[in-house]
Amino acid sequence: MNFEALKLEAAGHAQAALGEDVRYHYAEGNTTTTRAIFVIADVEVANGGQTSVESRAPMCNIRRCDVQRKPRQGDMITRRNVTYEVKQANPRNDASWDVLLFVVANAHANSARDKT
């Protein structure tokens, strides 16, 4: 039995269920460490025409008790040295938020955090 492979598989399942550590940067200026579960979401995008287009975008799920308030545009989340800005947050019935994100350049993220 390959115990290293078993350990990696178990860690993957735990991360999928419990999330991973991220840095949450509030637009007001404070930063905290919390946990989030990341996925790629299929999102319907209205492009001004009559037909909407489906796109794929990063999304995370954050428990409500782990954040100070509802995530809102201008907040940023850093995961594995990649910074995302909150685009939209939708409540779920399991006391969490589905947070739609978009990737921002590190220079933009640093500039935005410096202004707060």
Steps between C-alpha positions, in 0.01 A plus 500: 500500500630845404445710814626823341237477223234417760603802710480732197159365403367551854639854509326576170166380634542702822586816304200453272268468800654752741675747271845648517656800671464830314568864585181709490565871438201720585455819296512691831862396546512215750623155403425163656575135436200278433409183312336471159407222259597591142323375188456610140142618441296515183364853481242646264622832361263745333684670217237758404353280227204270520704188570701461817838330492622245752849555637718335761625700797670430832269479798546418866272408783554672836309430820316804634652458846851534350452853362402826670231588247363401160783491245466791261664645194835653590591226748789277395597141574856370465548129445834338413653838402210579263273791587132503409252785531145432612255551218179376662391308811187288523368352825448126529264313729791336684618826667764576241563730205574399141745770395561560129854625442729633232878492495676834543859593429718509810592864429130595505440300817796665678388845385145444622619376840739798534210746459313361799 
